[in-house]
């Protein structure tokens, strides 16, 4: 099969495949069967009586049951789901799809392989209709997601990182190419078919979506390397050559490319498609976007690192409390013993020690607060009251003016003490940012069941290099403190189901915005933040 000038229409390529080696329909059907058997997706079809009519090689590999064992009867339900209760639940799901008139449904089940091993499979189940819109059977696509489920379970709330399986709609269980093409076109995994020279002759909608193309016409007839980042072209060509030599390739990771030039990580594997006489006629490739997978892994690594920091903080905090209390006690005894006989320098030194102990104790308190889980004690209050209480706790210089413009309505259901702490921190930071004086305006507005409280100062602003690490714990530009204040504030706000954002222009000022839900939706706040 050749393509002149590297560009042909999709229709012309299909005609070439139809006319290759004998009976048109038969050979084209065999070609499509080869494609189906080259993928790693479980593809199977059932007639109206529940008997298996199609069972590809991926289904054999995942289940352990051969094509000969299952095609022609329906006992596969009993084999895959030996537990009667579990089998009944699965069958009820399928029956509800058929009874409700739904054309497709996605769900996950546990299956037992022939060798007794349990695997988790993500299914897409579709009902097939004929031209008269009458149900004549069903098709199921399955993907073994056992390993992916294990990874996502390690990360809790990010568990659903595997893409949900979508599937095909066919016009009937007609023998031959119509059924097989419908399965290929509706596969949720990107599939590409190229000729032996590497020019694209077909693809499915999932591939177009992955690479942000609107139609097949944009890529048919062009080199398959267009889908890969430029740095991968040599590696792709070498893999293409090995696939032609060996008949298949390993699943490797590449940087793929979208239409607008964005690179993203993905797995890609390819295999040779042969006709009924064993002749090589095309290559089929399947890819899987790894972007979300790596995002979850990165979050998991950060969570583990922060857990270690939290444990260390708790240990150090507890260990430091005892010597600090000893120093404080010693200062008290010295003051009592010296009394009025102490000279001015001794009194000054004792005061310096007391202030240092207070500062150290504050750091220890922040370490302990950061390492422990946040638990809220909710009370009804309003923004103006909480802001007023916070202002009273901050030493305001004479050249700084605080304007409390927050409203008394609506009421808030928050932990008043912890919310005050957030406001105290933000007010204190604003005062520190205005050493030459300025104005801090605190306002509140309500919109869509959200109360926004803004702290806008006219200070020095936050440099870009500091802004990047603003919310990271143990990052500070101050001579005193360990950089946990804003990190704790963020955790407290998020524990209330809220958000905190910051905008800053160096030389003009900074605005912190706290968004709190008026309908309380408390979130968990673990020690790792």
C-alpha positions in Angstrom: 0.0 0.0 0.0 1.6 3.3 -1.0 0.6 7.0 -0.9 1.7 9.3 -3.7 3.1 12.6 -2.6 2.4 11.7 1.0 -1.3 12.8 0.8 -4.5 10.8 -0.1 -8.1 11.0 0.8 -9.5 8.8 3.5 -11.9 7.2 1.0 -9.1 6.4 -1.4 -7.1 4.6 1.3 -10.1 2.6 2.4 -10.7 1.5 -1.3 -7.0 0.3 -1.4 -7.6 -1.7 1.7 -10.9 -3.1 0.4 -9.2 -4.3 -2.8 -6.2 -5.8 -1.2 -5.9 -9.5 -1.9 -9.3 -10.8 -3.0 -12.9 -10.4 -1.8 -13.4 -6.8 -0.9 -15.7 -7.1 2.2 -14.1 -10.2 3.6 -10.5 -8.7 3.4 -11.6 -5.4 4.8 -13.4 -7.2 7.7 -10.2 -9.2 8.3 -8.2 -5.9 8.3 -10.5 -4.4 10.9 -10.4 -7.6 13.0 -6.6 -7.3 13.0 -6.8 -3.8 14.3 -9.2 -4.8 17.1 -6.9 -7.6 18.1 -3.9 -5.3 18.1 -5.4 -3.0 20.8 -5.1 -3.5 24.6 -8.9 -2.8 25.1 -11.2 -5.7 26.0 -13.8 -5.7 23.2 -16.7 -8.1 23.3 -20.3 -8.3 22.0 -23.4 -10.1 23.1 -26.6 -11.0 21.3 -30.1 -10.5 22.7 -29.9 -13.9 24.6 -26.7 -12.9 26.3 -24.4 -15.2 24.2 -21.0 -13.9 23.4 -20.5 -13.2 19.7 -17.1 -11.4 19.8 -14.1 -11.8 22.1 -10.8 -10.2 21.1 -7.3 -11.0 22.2 -7.3 -8.3 24.9 -10.4 -9.9 26.5 -8.5 -13.3 26.4 -5.5 -11.7 28.1 -7.4 -9.9 30.8 -9.9 -12.7 31.7 -7.7 -15.7 31.0 -10.5 -17.3 29.0 -9.9 -18.1 25.3 -12.1 -17.1 22.3 -13.1 -20.8 21.9 -14.3 -21.0 25.6 -16.7 -18.2 25.6 -18.0 -17.4 22.1 -21.5 -18.9 21.5 -22.8 -19.1 25.0 -23.4 -16.9 28.1 -21.7 -18.8 30.9 -19.0 -16.1 31.0 -21.1 -14.2 33.5 -20.8 -17.1 36.0 -17.0 -17.4 35.4 -16.2 -13.7 35.7 -18.5 -13.1 38.7 -18.6 -16.4 40.7 -20.1 -14.5 43.7 -23.8 -14.7 43.2 -24.6 -11.4 44.9 -21.9 -9.5 42.9 -23.1 -11.2 39.7 -26.7 -10.2 40.5 -25.6 -6.5 41.0 -23.8 -6.5 37.7 -26.7 -8.1 35.8 -29.1 -5.6 37.4 -27.0 -2.8 36.1 -27.0 -4.2 32.6 -30.8 -5.0 32.8 -31.5 -1.4 34.0 -29.7 -0.1 31.0 -31.7 -2.3 28.6 -35.0 -1.6 30.4 -34.5 2.2 30.6 -33.7 2.7 27.0 -30.3 4.1 27.8 -27.8 3.7 24.9 -24.7 3.5 27.0 -23.4 3.4 30.6 -20.0 3.5 32.3 -19.2 1.4 35.5 -16.4 -0.6 37.2 -16.5 -4.1 38.4 -14.2 -6.7 39.9 -13.8 -9.8 37.9 -12.1 -13.2 38.7 -9.8 -14.4 36.0 -9.6 -18.1 35.0 -6.6 -18.5 37.3 -8.5 -17.1 40.3 -6.8 -13.7 40.3 -9.1 -10.7 41.0 -8.8 -7.7 38.6 -10.7 -4.4 38.4 -12.1 -3.5 35.0 -13.6 -0.2 33.8 -16.5 -0.9 31.5 -18.4 1.0 28.8 -21.6 -0.9 28.0 -23.6 0.1 24.9 -26.9 -1.2 23.5 -26.8 -1.7 19.7 -29.8 -0.8 17.6 -30.8 -1.7 14.1 -32.1 0.8 11.5 -35.6 0.6 13.0 -34.2 1.6 16.4 -34.8 -1.8 17.8 -32.3 -3.3 20.3 -30.4 -6.3 18.8 -27.6 -6.8 21.2 -24.8 -5.0 23.1 -21.1 -4.2 23.0 -18.8 -3.8 26.0 -15.3 -2.3 26.1 -13.2 -3.0 29.1 -9.8 -1.7 30.4 -7.9 -3.4 33.2 -7.3 -0.6 35.7 -6.2 -2.7 38.7 -2.8 -0.9 39.0 -4.3 2.5 38.4 -6.9 1.9 41.2 -4.1 0.9 43.5 -2.2 4.2 42.8 -5.3 6.4 43.1 -6.3 4.8 46.4 -3.0 5.8 47.9 -3.9 9.4 47.3 -7.5 9.4 48.7 -9.6 12.3 47.2 -7.7 12.2 44.0 -8.7 8.6 43.4 -10.6 9.1 40.3 -7.6 9.8 38.0 -8.3 7.1 35.4 -10.3 8.3 32.4 -13.8 6.9 32.3 -14.4 4.5 29.5 -16.7 5.7 26.7 -17.7 3.4 23.9 -19.3 2.8 20.6 -22.6 2.7 19.0 -23.1 0.3 16.1 -26.0 0.1 13.7 -26.3 -3.6 14.1 -24.5 -6.9 14.7 -24.0 -7.3 11.0 -21.2 -9.7 10.2 -18.1 -8.0 8.9 -16.6 -4.6 8.8 -19.6 -2.4 9.9 -19.6 -3.8 13.4 -15.8 -3.7 13.7 -15.5 -0.1 12.4 -18.1 1.1 14.8 -16.1 -0.4 17.7 -12.9 1.2 16.4 -14.4 4.7 15.8 -16.0 4.8 19.2 -13.1 3.6 21.3 -12.3 6.1 24.1 -8.6 5.5 23.6 -6.8 7.3 20.8 -6.2 5.0 17.9 -4.3 5.8 14.7 -3.8 3.7 11.6 -0.9 4.4 9.2 0.4 2.8 6.0 3.8 1.1 5.9 5.5 4.3 5.0 4.2 6.1 8.1 1.5 8.2 6.6 -1.9 8.4 8.4 -4.8 6.6 6.7 -7.3 6.6 9.6 -7.9 7.5 13.2 -10.8 7.7 15.7 -12.5 10.6 17.4 -10.6 10.0 20.6 -7.3 10.7 18.9 -8.7 13.9 17.3 -9.8 15.1 20.7 -6.5 14.3 22.3 -4.6 16.3 19.8 -7.2 19.1 19.5 -8.0 18.5 15.8 -11.6 19.0 14.6 -11.7 16.5 11.8 -9.8 13.6 10.2 -9.2 15.7 7.1 -6.6 17.7 9.0 -4.3 14.7 9.5 -5.2 12.0 7.0 -2.3 11.6 4.5 0.3 13.4 6.7 3.2 11.8 8.5 2.3 10.3 11.9 5.3 12.2 13.3 3.2 15.3 13.3 1.5 14.0 16.4 4.8 13.9 18.3 7.0 16.7 19.7 10.0 17.5 17.5 12.5 16.2 20.0 10.8 12.7 19.7 10.9 12.4 15.9 14.2 10.4 15.7 13.0 8.1 18.5 9.6 7.6 16.8 11.2 6.8 13.4 13.5 4.2 15.1 10.5 2.7 16.9 8.6 2.6 13.6 11.4 0.7 12.0 11.6 -1.8 14.8 7.8 -2.3 14.7 8.1 -3.2 11.0 10.9 -5.6 11.7 9.4 -7.4 14.8 5.6 -6.9 14.2 5.0 -5.0 17.5 6.6 -2.5 19.8 6.9 -1.9 23.5 4.7 0.6 25.3 6.9 3.7 25.6 6.5 7.2 26.9 6.7 10.1 24.4 6.0 13.8 24.4 3.0 14.2 22.1 1.8 17.4 20.5 -1.5 19.1 20.2 -2.6 21.2 17.2 -1.7 24.4 18.9 1.8 23.2 19.8 1.3 22.1 23.5 3.4 19.1 24.5 2.0 16.5 27.0 3.3 13.1 28.2 1.7 10.0 26.9 2.2 6.2 26.5 2.2 5.0 22.9 2.4 1.5 21.5 2.1 0.2 17.9 1.7 -3.1 16.1 1.6 -4.5 12.5 -1.8 -5.2 10.9 -1.7 -8.2 8.6 -4.3 -9.5 6.0 -5.6 -13.1 5.9 -2.5 -14.2 4.0 -0.1 -12.8 6.6 1.0 -9.8 4.5 1.7 -6.5 6.3 -0.9 -3.9 5.3 -0.8 -1.2 7.9 0.3 -0.2 11.4 -2.0 0.6 14.3 -1.0 2.6 17.3 -2.8 3.4 20.6 -1.9 6.1 23.1 -2.9 7.2 26.6 -2.5 10.7 28.1 -0.4 10.6 31.3 -0.8 14.3 32.3 -3.3 13.6 35.1 -1.3 10.5 36.2 1.8 12.6 36.8 -0.2 15.4 38.5 -1.5 12.8 41.0 2.0 11.4 41.5 3.4 14.9 42.1 0.7 15.7 44.6 1.3 12.4 46.4 5.0 13.2 46.7 4.3 16.7 48.0 1.8 15.2 50.5 4.3 12.7 51.8 7.0 15.5 52.1 4.6 17.7 54.0 3.6 14.9 56.3 7.3 14.4 57.2 7.6 18.2 57.8 4.5 18.1 60.1 5.8 15.1 62.1 9.2 16.9 62.5 7.5 20.1 63.5 5.5 18.4 66.2 8.5 16.6 67.6 10.7 19.7 67.7 7.9 21.9 69.1 7.3 19.6 72.0 11.1 19.2 72.7 11.6 23.0 72.8 8.8 23.8 75.1 10.6 22.3 78.2 13.8 24.4 77.9 11.9 27.5 77.1 9.8 27.0 80.3 13.0 26.5 82.2 14.5 29.7 80.9 11.3 31.6 81.7 11.3 30.2 85.2 14.9 31.1 85.8 14.3 34.7 84.7 11.4 35.0 87.1 13.6 33.7 90.0 16.4 36.2 89.1 13.9 39.1 89.1 12.6 38.1 92.5 16.1 37.6 93.9 17.5 40.8 92.6 14.4 42.9 93.3 15.1 46.6 93.6 18.9 46.0 93.9 19.2 45.2 90.2 21.0 47.8 88.1 19.5 49.1 84.8 21.7 46.9 82.6 20.6 43.7 84.4 16.9 44.7 84.1 17.4 45.4 80.4 19.1 42.0 79.9 16.4 40.1 81.8 13.8 41.9 79.7 15.7 40.9 76.5 15.7 37.3 77.6 11.9 37.4 78.3 11.1 38.8 74.9 13.4 36.2 73.2 11.6 33.4 75.1 8.2 34.9 74.1 9.3 35.0 70.5 10.6 31.4 70.6 7.5 30.2 72.3 5.4 31.8 69.5 7.5 29.9 66.9 7.0 26.7 68.8 3.2 27.4 68.9 3.2 27.9 65.1 5.0 24.7 64.6 2.6 22.8 66.7 -0.4 24.5 65.1 0.8 23.7 61.7 1.5 20.0 62.5 -1.9 19.2 64.1 -5.3 18.7 62.5 -7.5 21.8 62.4 -10.8 21.3 64.2 -13.5 24.0 64.0 -15.8 25.2 66.7 -18.5 27.0 64.8 -20.3 30.1 66.1 -22.5 32.6 64.4 -20.9 36.1 63.9 -20.3 38.6 61.1 -17.4 40.0 59.2 -17.3 43.4 61.0 -17.2 41.9 64.5 -14.4 39.5 63.6 -12.4 42.2 61.8 -12.8 44.6 64.8 -11.7 41.9 67.3 -8.6 41.2 65.1 -7.6 44.9 64.9 -7.6 45.1 68.7 -4.9 42.5 68.8 -2.5 44.3 66.4 -0.2 47.1 67.4 -1.0 49.8 64.8 1.7 52.5 64.3 0.6 56.2 64.3 1.3 56.6 60.5 -0.9 53.6 59.5 -4.7 54.0 59.2 -7.0 51.0 59.4 -10.5 51.5 57.8 -12.9 48.7 58.9 -15.6 48.9 56.1 -16.7 45.3 56.6 -20.5 44.9 56.9 -22.5 43.4 59.8 -24.6 41.4 57.4 -24.8 38.7 56.3 -24.1 36.5 59.4 -21.3 33.9 59.2 -21.0 30.4 60.7 -17.3 30.2 61.4 -14.8 29.4 64.1 -14.4 32.9 65.4 -11.1 32.4 67.2 -9.4 30.8 64.2 -10.9 33.3 61.8 -9.6 36.2 64.0 -6.2 34.6 63.8 -6.3 34.7 60.0 -7.3 38.4 60.1 -4.7 39.2 62.7 -2.0 37.7 60.5 -3.2 39.6 57.3 -3.5 42.9 59.2 0.0 42.4 60.8 1.5 41.7 57.4 -0.2 44.7 55.9 1.2 47.0 58.7 4.7 45.5 58.1 4.4 46.3 54.4 3.8 50.0 55.1 6.9 51.1 57.2 6.5 54.7 55.8 2.8 54.7 56.6 -0.3 54.1 54.6 -3.9 52.9 54.6 -5.4 49.4 55.0 -9.0 49.1 53.8 -11.0 46.1 54.9 -14.3 45.6 53.0 -16.8 42.8 52.6 -19.3 42.0 49.8 -21.8 39.1 49.3 -22.3 37.3 46.0 -23.8 33.9 45.1 -23.8 32.6 48.7 -20.1 33.7 49.1 -18.8 36.4 51.4 -15.6 38.1 50.1 -13.5 39.9 52.7 -10.7 42.0 51.2 -7.6 43.4 52.9 -6.2 46.1 50.6 -3.1 48.0 51.7 -1.1 50.8 50.1 2.3 49.3 51.0 5.4 48.2 49.2 3.8 45.2 47.4 5.1 41.7 47.1 8.0 40.9 44.6 7.5 38.2 42.0 10.1 35.9 43.5 8.4 36.1 46.9 4.9 35.7 45.4 5.9 32.3 43.9 6.6 30.8 47.4 4.0 32.9 49.3 1.9 29.9 50.5 4.8 27.5 51.1 5.5 26.6 54.7 9.0 27.5 56.1 9.4 30.3 53.5 9.8 33.8 54.9 11.5 37.1 54.2 11.2 38.4 57.7 14.0 38.4 60.2 11.7 36.9 62.8 9.4 33.9 62.3 9.6 30.7 60.4 7.2 31.3 57.5 4.2 29.4 58.8 1.8 32.3 59.3 0.3 32.4 55.8 0.4 28.6 55.4 -1.7 28.2 58.6 -4.1 30.9 57.4 -4.6 29.1 54.1 -5.4 25.9 55.9 -7.8 27.6 58.3 -9.7 29.2 55.4 -9.8 26.0 53.4 -11.0 24.1 56.5 -14.1 26.4 56.4 -14.6 25.4 52.8 -13.3 28.8 51.6 -10.4 30.1 49.5 -7.8 32.8 49.8 -6.2 34.7 47.0 -3.7 37.5 46.7 -3.0 40.3 44.1 0.0 42.6 44.4 1.7 45.3 42.5 5.2 46.2 43.8 5.3 49.8 44.9 1.5 50.2 45.0 0.2 47.6 47.5 -1.3 44.2 48.1 -4.9 42.9 48.3 -5.7 39.6 50.1 -9.2 38.2 49.4 -10.9 35.7 51.7 -13.9 33.9 50.2 -16.1 32.1 52.8 -19.3 30.2 52.0 -22.4 31.4 53.6 -23.8 27.9 53.5 -21.3 26.2 55.6 -19.3 23.4 53.9 -16.6 22.4 56.3 -13.6 20.6 54.7 -11.2 18.3 56.4 -7.8 19.9 57.2 -5.1 17.3 57.9 -1.9 18.1 59.6 0.0 18.3 56.3 -2.0 21.2 55.0 
